[in-house]
Amino acid sequence: MRARRHFTRSLRFRLTAGYALLFALLLLGTAALFRERLAYTLNSEAHDLLDQEWVAMKGYLHIDKVPARLHAIEHEPCPPYKATWEYDKVDPDEDFAVERLRRVYVLRDATGCVMEVSTIYQSIGTEQPSQVEAAIRSGQPVWKRRVSPHGIPYLIRAGVIFDDKHHSPFYVAVGRPMDEGEKILNRYTWMYAGLIPLSLLCGCLLGWFLTGRALVPVMEVAETAQRISGSNLSLRIPPRSAGDELDYLILTFNRMIERLESSFQQIRQFSTDVSHELRTPITAIRGQLEVALFTAKTIDQYRDATLNSLQDVERLSQIVRALLLLSQAESGQLALQKTRVDLAAVVRDVVEQFQIPAEGAHVGLSAGLPAECPAEVDRVQIERMLSNLLSNALKFTPAGGRVHVALRSLPEAIEIEVEDTGCGIPEEHIPHIFERFYRVPAQETCGSPEPGLGLGLSFVAWIAKAHGGRVRVRSTPGQGTRFTVTLPARVAVPPVLEPVPTEA
Ligand code: ADP
């Protein structure tokens, strides 16, 4: 039951059914239209033929008044006229034509009295005298259909003719059987009745086959997707190079897997990095505690071991705090608390806080700031961003170097720049420095030996992005590095203009 429901809901079945329905409607529509046109043509042909026969009949049939005596004997009860058919009786064609005309024929005088009538006409029923009178009065041709007791349909054309001498009106009707036309129509109907199911069956089979073929790549996509798991994300669907929608689907799918693969890779790398970062201080703490427990003898030795352990615990909690904050930031749980601040004052404060460490490292720290720069930002996050950039700049700038901070308010953006004359970053590492835990290897020789967490720039990037901005880096190894944070101008608040005092 379940399989059947699945089958009828399948795309292949629905496409074929839709296609078959459309095909059936088209076939029925064309068949009905064609039948209607055929019936119309047969009918107008019959009308034309009867019109021609009517004209011919008028040439052959003549009506004369008969002498009183003759009439009294021969033509009771329709006095006093007699109909004669005048034609070349030796000519077989004319003989046949008149014979045909008289096969379905009636002639009646103005009173409705039947002067001549063929057997067939009698069998299909003659008209009432009142109908004859009405036809004579109107003088217009009358068309009608009659059916014989044997079921043969007849088309009748009736009208008025006049006798040669006195111009008295007479009612004449001629007809012809329509069974040939009916037969043609029936044959056509039966032919189509047989052809429609046959072509429908062929159409369904063809539709089933074509949709099956068209859906093969879709099934391939589905099967590949099923085989893909966290461990074999390198699987790709081979492109068909047909340039159609399915190729586009395959391309999109492959790109999605590519992105998934890179995200999985990042997650794996992240887990490795976190375990590595946490393992180092934990091993150190363990070592120091063991020293304290087994080898320390004096109170100073205990104190040293405890102090070192405390430092490592502090580093551990720093890592955990930073990770927690970063994951909150990236999952959108850390909302910005924007307020209207003077960005120039914020930057000045942070730079002042770094003056003492800069002097300690013998690095010159300067700032180029405008008098004021109003903006709507999250002050705490902007301070954190600047602190990270400045501490990096001081850390990677050897003694005697310089660090300069600049703030610029441009019409379309605000730029915060931190530039140092430190050891710089080799080009191949630049795309990775914003990744979590990424540290440029072999930089120990430059600046401070204190190892960082590799999380500071991830924060910088997130804070800039959360404000709708971005971070750019330019660095030349051995010469220095410049980080430029661009915030959109809409974070800037236009200065409130003082109202101009008007003169009295
Ligand atoms: P860390 O805590 O290690 O400083 P960050 O994420 O702040 O972590 O920086 C990542 C890495 O980028 C640093 O370890 C360092 O290798 C490199 N880096 C950052 N800023 C600078 C700079 N101003 N000069 C040279 N290298 C830098």
Residues whose N, C-alpha, C, O or C-beta is under 5 A from the ligand:
A	BS01	ADP	N392 A393 F396 G422 G424 I425 I433 Y438 R439 V440 Q443 G452 L453 G454 L455 G456 L457 S458 T481
